[in-house]
Amino acid sequence: MKRIAREELSAILLAAPGWAQVGLTMPDERMRERAADTLAATIIEKLEGSSPTDVNQLRLPL
């Protein structure tokens, strides 16, 4: 199993949908579970290189 660098993981998490990032802090358990699942799927997709760009996700300048 390949070890992932902290910087790469940070970049992947920041590329995840915003609702999933915020969803982890929600009091609703179902919302937290959905958000965690989406973040996990994002990480797996990026590491496998199978993640197509989401045209509906706006890119905001940093």
C-alpha positions as CSV (number, residue, x, y, z in Angstrom):
1,M,0.0,0.0,0.0
2,K,1.3,3.4,-1.0
3,R,1.8,6.0,1.7
4,I,0.2,9.3,0.9
5,A,1.9,12.6,1.8
6,R,0.1,14.9,4.1
7,E,0.1,17.7,1.5
8,E,-1.5,15.5,-1.1
9,L,-4.2,14.4,1.4
10,S,-4.8,18.0,2.3
11,A,-5.2,19.0,-1.3
12,I,-7.7,16.1,-1.9
13,L,-9.8,17.1,1.1
14,L,-9.9,20.7,-0.1
15,A,-11.0,19.5,-3.5
16,A,-14.0,17.6,-2.0
17,P,-17.4,19.2,-2.2
18,G,-18.0,22.0,0.2
19,W,-21.2,20.5,1.6
20,A,-19.3,17.4,2.6
21,Q,-16.6,19.4,4.4
22,V,-19.2,21.3,6.4
23,G,-21.5,18.2,6.7
24,L,-19.0,16.6,9.1
25,T,-19.9,19.3,11.7
26,M,-23.6,18.9,11.5
27,P,-25.6,17.6,14.5
28,D,-27.6,15.3,12.3
29,E,-25.9,11.8,12.4
30,R,-27.2,10.9,8.9
31,M,-25.7,14.0,7.4
32,R,-22.3,13.4,9.1
33,E,-22.3,9.8,7.7
34,R,-23.2,11.0,4.2
35,A,-20.5,13.7,4.4
36,A,-17.9,11.2,5.6
37,D,-18.8,8.7,2.9
38,T,-18.5,11.5,0.2
39,L,-15.1,12.5,1.6
40,A,-13.9,8.9,1.6
41,A,-15.1,8.4,-2.0
42,T,-13.3,11.6,-3.0
43,I,-10.0,10.4,-1.5
44,I,-10.3,7.0,-3.1
45,E,-11.2,8.5,-6.5
46,K,-8.2,10.9,-6.4
47,L,-5.8,8.3,-5.3
48,E,-6.9,5.9,-8.0
49,G,-6.9,8.6,-10.6
50,S,-10.5,7.8,-11.6
51,S,-12.1,11.1,-10.6
52,P,-13.5,13.1,-13.5
53,T,-13.7,16.9,-13.0
54,D,-17.2,17.9,-11.7
55,V,-18.3,20.7,-14.0
56,N,-20.9,21.7,-11.4
57,Q,-18.3,22.4,-8.7
58,L,-17.2,26.0,-8.9
59,R,-13.4,26.7,-8.6
60,L,-12.8,29.6,-6.3
61,P,-9.4,31.4,-6.3
62,L,-7.4,31.1,-3.1
